[in-house]
Amino acid sequence: MSDLKAIAYVSSATQLMTVAQLESLLVEARDLNLESGVTGVLLYSDGNFMQYFEGSEESMRVTYERIRASQRHKDIMEILNERIAQRSFPDWQMGFAQATQSELLALSTARWQRMAGEARDSSAVSPGLALLQNFWRRARK
Ligand SMILES: Cc1cc2nc3c(=O)[nH]c(=O)nc-3n(C[C@H](O)[C@H](O)[C@H](O)COP(=O)(O)O)c2cc1C
């Protein structure tokens, strides 16, 4: 069984983020993720974040602790936390895109947990992850 897990959450920025502030957050996160082997994507829309990240159990524990401790956001609501068989964003130390409010809302209210049938098939994805992968295919630069 693989040691990989994935976590997704939505949160509110403590203050509205400027492009420069988002960039500096990303530089920091990508550096840390390169060290720890964490990959994923971060979306931002009008003061709200949605992040999906994946990596080894131990690196996820450390990374999630750091993310939860950050003063730059609050009201973190976890929407996914589970073991995975393979990465969905292997090439992204932390991809970034701005999203619309309705895109973020759709992502945060989708079902992310896989049903038993989906979990048995390691290549099946939940509706939430499928939505994120679709969004990312359109948004990535
Ligand atoms: C929205 C958001 C996403 C983050 N993503 C990551 C990440 O992918 N990897 C990581 O190691 N840290 C991540 N962090 C933590 C930051 O890199 C940094 O360690 C933290 O923000 C520092 O705490 P401070 O914001 O209170 O100064 C994230 C923080 C926020 C607010």
The ligand as an ORCA input file, in Angstrom:
! r2SCAN-3c Opt
* xyz 0 1
  C      -3.085     29.434      1.773
  C      -1.784     28.898      2.279
  C      -1.153     27.871      1.594
  C       0.045     27.333      2.061
  N       0.612     26.303      1.387
  C       1.739     25.739      1.869
  C       2.326     24.636      1.202
  O       1.855     24.168      0.161
  N       3.441     24.087      1.740
  C       4.010     24.566      2.894
  O       5.004     24.016      3.333
  N       3.479     25.638      3.525
  C       2.376     26.226      3.037
  N       1.835     27.300      3.695
  C       2.534     27.863      4.860
  C       3.476     28.998      4.408
  O       4.446     28.489      3.512
  C       4.217     29.615      5.602
  O       5.002     28.662      6.250
  C       3.276     30.185      6.593
  O       2.314     30.942      5.892
  C       4.051     31.027      7.589
  O       3.215     31.448      8.620
  P       2.606     32.942      8.639
  O       1.712     33.025      7.467
  O       1.873     33.011      9.930
  O       3.778     33.886      8.530
  C       0.646     27.864      3.239
  C       0.018     28.928      3.909
  C      -1.172     29.447      3.437
  C      -1.834     30.580      4.177
*
